[in-house]
Amino acid sequence: MSWSILVLNGPNLGRLGSREPEIYGSQTLADIGAELEAALPDEVSIELRQTDDEGELVGWLHEAVDRGTPVVLNPAAFTHYSYALRDAAALLKQAGVPLVEVHLSNPHAREAFRHTSVISGVASGVIAGFGTESYRLAIDWLLRTRS
């Protein structure tokens, strides 16, 4: 039986590859998506999405709840202040649908305002600081824990 994973990305992640490569690396989001797809078993696919719009990201989380689709979420700047995103992520937890919060960099090794995540408390887990490997580690966990 085939199934999919939503890989959702927040603001400015559409600029990966050119945005602060010393922090975020030189790969684009499309590069990351292609690497993830290549490593997946045949019965699993990802839907890679990115938006700079908070409301659109909330809507995608609602879609994941309705479909029962696991989520890998890089909320980017929304990590630190979007209670709307946090509440939408909490719906996944309530429904028993896994959500893994990921970050390319380690927020705790950066500016103080990045040290707090409003998402982490409702996420199944958090993976941060491993660059693009953060996404792969999240997907590996989802694959191993899929019932």
TILUMLO-929454 format. One line per field, with one value per residue: x, y, z of N, C-alpha, C in turn. Coordinates in nm, 4 decimals. Layout:
n.x (X|...)
n.y (Y|...)
n.z (Z|...)
ca.x (X|...)
ca.y (Y|...)
ca.z (Z|...)
c.x (X|...)
c.y (Y|...)
c.z (Z|...)
END
This chain:
n.x (0.0844|0.0598|0.1790|0.2003|0.4131|0.3916|0.6054|0.6654|0.7389|0.8316|0.8517|1.0861|1.2358|1.2196|1.4257|1.6525|1.9881|2.0740|2.0342|2.2026|2.4210|2.6277|2.5041|2.2714|2.3448|2.4203|2.2391|1.9327|1.5793|1.4472|1.6581|1.6950|1.4472|1.4611|1.6719|1.5576|1.3351|1.4707|1.5763|1.3652|1.1526|0.9772|0.6991|0.6434|0.5931|0.6825|0.5369|0.6491|0.6386|0.6376|0.5903|0.5506|0.3460|0.1578|-0.1103|-0.1582|0.0163|-0.0969|-0.3390|-0.2417|-0.1581|-0.4055|-0.5127|-0.3413|-0.4234|-0.6876|-0.6406|-0.4832|-0.2086|0.1360|0.3701|0.6560|0.7893|0.9313|0.9144|1.0431|1.0818|0.8311|0.8402|0.8956|0.6904|0.4332|0.1324|-0.0976|-0.0050|0.1019|-0.1347|-0.2637|-0.0799|-0.1114|-0.3546|-0.2852|-0.1423|-0.3479|-0.5043|-0.3453|-0.1552|0.1688|0.4062|0.7034|0.9225|1.1601|1.4849|1.7327|1.9609|2.1008|1.8891|1.9404|2.2021|2.2179|2.0936|1.9342|1.6530|1.5765|1.5744|1.3410|1.0699|0.7421|0.6205|0.7436|0.6410|0.4106|0.4897|0.5861|0.8540|1.1763|1.4202|1.7261|1.9874|2.1435|2.1760|2.0714|2.0361|1.8689|1.6062|1.6095|1.6606|1.4263|1.2352|1.3290|1.2734|0.9921|0.9389|1.0305|0.8584|0.6070|0.2850)
n.y (-0.1181|0.2193|0.5325|0.8764|1.1510|1.4695|1.7349|2.0190|2.3632|2.6758|3.0401|3.2048|2.9811|2.9069|3.0359|2.8971|2.7947|3.0312|3.2051|3.3075|3.1006|3.0090|2.9453|2.7992|2.6300|2.5258|2.3992|2.3937|2.4074|2.2417|2.0705|1.9389|1.8104|1.6350|1.4664|1.3494|1.2137|1.0279|0.8559|0.7230|0.4381|0.2466|0.2497|0.4823|0.8321|1.1799|1.4990|1.7922|2.1144|2.4739|2.7860|3.1377|3.2294|3.2403|3.1595|2.9827|2.7752|2.6878|2.5936|2.3753|2.2087|2.1508|2.0056|1.7833|1.6724|1.6015|1.4118|1.2312|1.2335|1.2014|1.4537|1.6437|1.9248|2.2329|2.5089|2.7500|3.0998|3.1217|2.9459|3.0658|3.2331|3.1860|3.1251|3.0421|2.8530|2.6702|2.5869|2.4592|2.2536|2.1185|1.9961|1.7821|1.6250|1.5662|1.4084|1.1922|1.1865|1.1854|1.4525|1.5946|1.8338|2.0224|2.1702|2.3330|2.4619|2.4862|2.6121|2.6802|2.7483|2.9908|3.3308|3.4652|3.5025|3.2961|3.0689|2.9731|2.7674|2.7609|2.5486|2.3044|2.1838|2.0493|1.8816|1.5585|1.5090|1.6735|1.7741|1.9158|2.1199|1.9648|2.0316|1.9631|1.6991|1.6885|1.6751|1.4211|1.2530|1.2930|1.1848|0.9214|0.8384|0.8548|0.6552|0.4264|0.4143|0.3906|0.2605)
n.z (0.0000|-0.0863|0.0421|0.1523|0.2495|0.3815|0.3225|0.4551|0.4267|0.5597|0.5592|0.3474|0.2842|0.0250|-0.0869|-0.0416|-0.1068|-0.2112|-0.0049|0.2702|0.2600|0.4229|0.6568|0.5876|0.3838|0.0407|-0.1182|-0.3026|-0.2259|-0.4030|-0.4734|-0.2294|-0.2075|-0.4290|-0.3507|-0.1241|-0.2364|-0.3995|-0.2124|-0.1009|-0.0276|-0.2814|-0.2340|-0.1025|-0.1113|-0.1338|-0.0730|-0.1467|-0.0291|-0.0191|0.1384|0.1878|0.3274|0.6117|0.6579|0.4454|0.5086|0.7509|0.6464|0.4955|0.7016|0.8171|0.6046|0.6170|0.8606|0.7941|0.5937|0.7254|0.6965|0.7522|0.8646|0.7849|0.9076|0.8466|1.0018|0.9826|1.0247|1.1431|1.3506|1.5955|1.6773|1.5740|1.6754|1.5547|1.3701|1.5522|1.6825|1.4707|1.4237|1.6626|1.6216|1.4605|1.6432|1.8229|1.6561|1.6283|1.4286|1.3071|1.3413|1.2556|1.3571|1.1866|1.1418|0.9546|1.0551|1.3898|1.6089|1.8747|1.8867|1.7835|1.7490|2.0434|2.0243|1.8608|2.0130|2.1236|2.0457|1.9424|1.8340|1.8984|2.1358|2.0586|1.8642|1.7337|1.7482|1.7332|1.5049|1.4523|1.3193|1.1513|0.8891|0.5563|0.6126|0.8293|0.7333|0.6079|0.8271|0.9729|0.7969|0.7834|1.0464|1.0409|0.8519|0.9877|1.2051|1.1101|1.1264)
ca.x (0.0000|0.1421|0.1427|0.2841|0.4555|0.3986|0.7264|0.6188|0.8447|0.7832|0.9027|1.2232|1.3036|1.2247|1.5504|1.7690|2.0870|2.1307|2.0157|2.2972|2.4688|2.7140|2.4153|2.1703|2.3993|2.4098|2.1348|1.8004|1.4727|1.4258|1.7666|1.6639|1.3342|1.5074|1.7485|1.4645|1.2598|1.5599|1.6061|1.2419|1.1044|0.8841|0.5606|0.6324|0.6248|0.6721|0.4819|0.7320|0.5718|0.6961|0.5127|0.5845|0.2168|0.1213|-0.2420|-0.1464|0.0809|-0.2010|-0.4296|-0.1769|-0.1638|-0.5433|-0.5211|-0.2722|-0.5130|-0.8010|-0.5938|-0.4027|-0.0772|0.2460|0.4270|0.7863|0.7641|1.0316|0.8329|1.1286|1.0589|0.7055|0.8745|0.9149|0.5806|0.3039|0.0412|-0.1910|0.0622|0.1098|-0.2662|-0.2880|0.0056|-0.1723|-0.4616|-0.2208|-0.1149|-0.4785|-0.5518|-0.2495|-0.0777|0.2999|0.4638|0.8410|0.9736|1.3005|1.5559|1.8630|2.0615|2.0649|1.8409|1.9958|2.3382|2.2043|2.0430|1.8469|1.5117|1.5522|1.5833|1.2074|0.9790|0.6045|0.5777|0.8057|0.5577|0.3049|0.5522|0.6279|0.9965|1.2451|1.5544|1.7821|2.1308|2.2142|2.1627|1.9670|2.0159|1.7569|1.4877|1.6234|1.6450|1.2833|1.1653|1.3705|1.1955|0.8542|0.9359|1.0508|0.7506|0.4784|0.2130)
ca.y (0.0000|0.3393|0.6446|0.9941|1.2365|1.6108|1.8043|2.1573|2.4600|2.8106|3.1569|3.2252|2.8570|2.9045|3.1026|2.8133|2.7904|3.1659|3.2762|3.2765|2.9627|2.9699|2.8912|2.7072|2.5444|2.5724|2.3263|2.4539|2.3215|2.1396|1.9728|1.8595|1.7244|1.5286|1.3708|1.2744|1.1225|0.9211|0.7646|0.6631|0.3116|0.2672|0.2699|0.6084|0.9530|1.3039|1.6190|1.9025|2.2427|2.5889|2.9088|3.2483|3.2702|3.1659|3.0997|2.8686|2.6686|2.6373|2.5147|2.2484|2.1233|2.1026|1.9011|1.6650|1.6137|1.5406|1.2963|1.1429|1.2307|1.2478|1.5812|1.6974|2.0682|2.3338|2.6295|2.8682|3.2090|3.0990|2.8644|3.1414|3.3206|3.1604|3.0438|2.9813|2.7327|2.5792|2.5284|2.3654|2.1378|2.0461|1.9121|1.6582|1.5469|1.5196|1.3045|1.0813|1.1934|1.2373|1.5732|1.6148|1.9690|2.0185|2.2945|2.3117|2.5053|2.4614|2.7404|2.7080|2.7991|3.1179|3.4427|3.4255|3.4970|3.1695|2.9577|2.9274|2.7195|2.7377|2.4261|2.1849|2.1216|1.9657|1.7966|1.4241|1.5212|1.7866|1.7450|2.0454|2.1408|1.8695|2.0739|1.8934|1.5679|1.6989|1.6244|1.2770|1.1890|1.2970|1.0871|0.7884|0.8084|0.8284|0.5238|0.3199|0.4097|0.3773|0.1379)
ca.z (0.0000|-0.0953|0.1275|0.1279|0.3595|0.3457|0.3676|0.4487|0.4534|0.5810|0.4878|0.2989|0.2472|-0.1206|-0.1234|-0.0103|-0.2137|-0.2241|0.1219|0.3765|0.2432|0.5342|0.7608|0.5348|0.2795|-0.0976|-0.1906|-0.3108|-0.1741|-0.5063|-0.4574|-0.1102|-0.2435|-0.5192|-0.2697|-0.0397|-0.3246|-0.4459|-0.1016|-0.0490|-0.0851|-0.3927|-0.1918|-0.0297|-0.1871|-0.0576|-0.1349|-0.0982|-0.0485|0.0504|0.1300|0.2756|0.3806|0.7327|0.6401|0.3552|0.5848|0.8408|0.5629|0.4617|0.8212|0.8240|0.5017|0.6699|0.9611|0.7236|0.5172|0.8097|0.6336|0.8365|0.8222|0.8222|0.9025|0.8790|1.0101|0.9612|1.1196|1.2155|1.4662|1.7171|1.7184|1.5109|1.7545|1.4600|1.3203|1.6659|1.7043|1.3602|1.4503|1.7749|1.5665|1.4168|1.7637|1.8711|1.5636|1.6259|1.3048|1.3444|1.2847|1.2983|1.3329|1.1445|1.1143|0.8933|1.1521|1.5292|1.6605|2.0080|1.8687|1.7113|1.8284|2.1547|1.9862|1.7914|2.1066|2.1612|1.9415|1.9872|1.7668|1.9572|2.2381|1.9999|1.7615|1.7755|1.7755|1.6708|1.4538|1.4149|1.3175|1.0650|0.7504|0.4813|0.6755|0.9238|0.6628|0.5881|0.9573|1.0053|0.7125|0.8295|1.1666|0.9994|0.7860|1.0892|1.3032|1.0401|1.1650)
c.x (0.0888|0.0894|0.2394|0.3126|0.4553|0.5268|0.6995|0.7268|0.7889|0.8629|1.0531|1.2954|1.3016|1.3522|1.6740|1.8593|2.1523|2.1208|2.1132|2.3509|2.5624|2.6328|2.3302|2.2208|2.3717|2.3033|2.0048|1.6990|1.4409|1.5334|1.7377|1.5502|1.3753|1.5874|1.6573|1.3869|1.3448|1.5855|1.4831|1.2158|0.9978|0.7425|0.5377|0.6690|0.6198|0.6032|0.5560|0.6638|0.6446|0.6048|0.5699|0.4599|0.1745|-0.0118|-0.2382|-0.0843|-0.0173|-0.2980|-0.3715|-0.1753|-0.3049|-0.5649|-0.4557|-0.3575|-0.6243|-0.7614|-0.5188|-0.2610|0.0305|0.3129|0.5692|0.7715|0.8875|0.9562|0.9099|1.0952|0.9296|0.7272|0.8583|0.7933|0.4432|0.2182|-0.0658|-0.1330|0.0714|-0.0253|-0.3024|-0.2044|-0.0513|-0.2868|-0.4065|-0.1947|-0.2437|-0.5310|-0.4578|-0.1671|0.0586|0.3394|0.6040|0.8827|1.1210|1.3543|1.6917|1.9750|2.0139|2.0197|1.9021|2.1398|2.3376|2.1505|1.9394|1.7003|1.4762|1.5476|1.4476|1.1284|0.8413|0.5493|0.6248|0.7169|0.4464|0.3593|0.5819|0.7748|1.0536|1.3838|1.6110|1.9334|2.2098|2.2035|2.0500|1.9405|1.9024|1.6294|1.4942|1.6039|1.4982|1.2064|1.2031|1.2909|1.0506|0.8419|0.9460|0.9321|0.6125|0.4093|0.1422)
c.y (0.1244|0.4467|0.7590|1.0682|1.3797|1.6695|1.9522|2.2532|2.6009|2.9167|3.1550|3.0971|2.8333|2.9698|3.0215|2.8033|2.9251|3.2444|3.2249|3.1328|2.9165|2.9133|2.7778|2.6146|2.5981|2.4979|2.4049|2.3586|2.2103|2.0314|1.8797|1.7622|1.6087|1.4232|1.2855|1.1723|1.0031|0.8166|0.6914|0.5246|0.3407|0.3026|0.4026|0.7238|1.0722|1.4096|1.7353|2.0344|2.3508|2.7080|3.0130|3.2970|3.1814|3.0929|2.9772|2.7494|2.6060|2.5488|2.3793|2.1542|2.0692|1.9888|1.7720|1.5950|1.5374|1.4144|1.1942|1.1280|1.2803|1.3710|1.5962|1.8475|2.1474|2.4666|2.7590|2.9753|3.1912|3.0157|2.9412|3.2200|3.2842|3.0655|2.9803|2.8510|2.6275|2.5103|2.4293|2.2395|2.0541|1.9569|1.7791|1.5674|1.4855|1.4042|1.1843|1.0736|1.2539|1.3630|1.5861|1.7556|1.9579|2.1596|2.2594|2.3481|2.4674|2.5941|2.7783|2.7591|2.9347|3.2269|3.3946|3.4147|3.3670|3.0495|2.9003|2.8867|2.7000|2.6085|2.3012|2.1118|2.0334|1.8751|1.6591|1.4237|1.6384|1.7411|1.8757|2.0398|2.0494|1.9060|1.9977|1.7532|1.5711|1.6438|1.4716|1.2023|1.1850|1.1927|0.9450|0.7473|0.7750|0.6911|0.4104|0.3063|0.3966|0.2487|0.0723)
c.z (0.0000|-0.0003|0.1046|0.2582|0.3068|0.4052|0.3462|0.4973|0.4582|0.5093|0.4625|0.2597|0.0964|-0.1740|-0.0868|-0.1321|-0.2346|-0.0936|0.2274|0.3689|0.3547|0.6513|0.7057|0.4250|0.1406|-0.1778|-0.1921|-0.2486|-0.2744|-0.4991|-0.3398|-0.1413|-0.3319|-0.4434|-0.1827|-0.1218|-0.3654|-0.3377|-0.0489|-0.1061|-0.1911|-0.3481|-0.1189|-0.1221|-0.0920|-0.1421|-0.0719|-0.1319|0.0312|0.0321|0.2243|0.3500|0.4972|0.7157|0.5489|0.4276|0.6847|0.7632|0.5244|0.5819|0.8422|0.7240|0.5517|0.7753|0.8910|0.6484|0.6024|0.7577|0.7296|0.7762|0.8739|0.8008|0.9404|0.8824|0.9897|1.0648|1.1992|1.3423|1.5960|1.7639|1.6613|1.5939|1.6667|1.4051|1.4307|1.6885|1.5944|1.3783|1.5638|1.7283|1.5160|1.5367|1.8176|1.7862|1.5577|1.4987|1.3392|1.2679|1.3433|1.2576|1.2957|1.1235|1.0557|0.9900|1.2922|1.5893|1.7951|2.0022|1.7972|1.8042|1.9303|2.1135|1.9144|1.8868|2.1462|2.0384|2.0031|1.9276|1.8411|2.0569|2.1850|1.8887|1.8198|1.8138|1.6993|1.6286|1.4001|1.4094|1.2263|0.9175|0.6824|0.5372|0.7772|0.8606|0.6491|0.7188|0.9998|0.9254|0.7522|0.9528|1.1307|0.9333|0.8884|1.1827|1.2405|1.0811|1.0487)
END
